[in-house]
């Protein structure tokens, strides 16, 4: 399930930003091709609602690495707005997931967008 959500996020980002960006789901510690996005899960949670029903939440983080050294914050601010808009409703299999608790911050010139599905 987590891999399917990661894939859906990647597809949604690609449909918004296109081929000029790289999209990583696996950890890449060196040689990132910028500009790029990395997508990862934080701590998935499954709660029992009843003996047969479960509630799953998947907090995700999307990192955006800009190529623009001159206007890093300006670029990150613009990308934050676009990412929040494109990930609020995520097409997933035969339904749509709604992102909740969406927030973002810039740390060390890297945009971090948090969303929970």
PyMOL commands that set and color helices and strands:
alter all, ss='L'
color gray80, all
select helices_A, chain A and resi 2-20+72-87
alter helices_A, ss='H'
color red, helices_A
select strands_A, chain A and resi 22-24+36-41+45-48+54-57+59-65+89-92+95-98+100-107+110-116
alter strands_A, ss='S'
color yellow, strands_A
deselect
rebuild
show_as cartoon
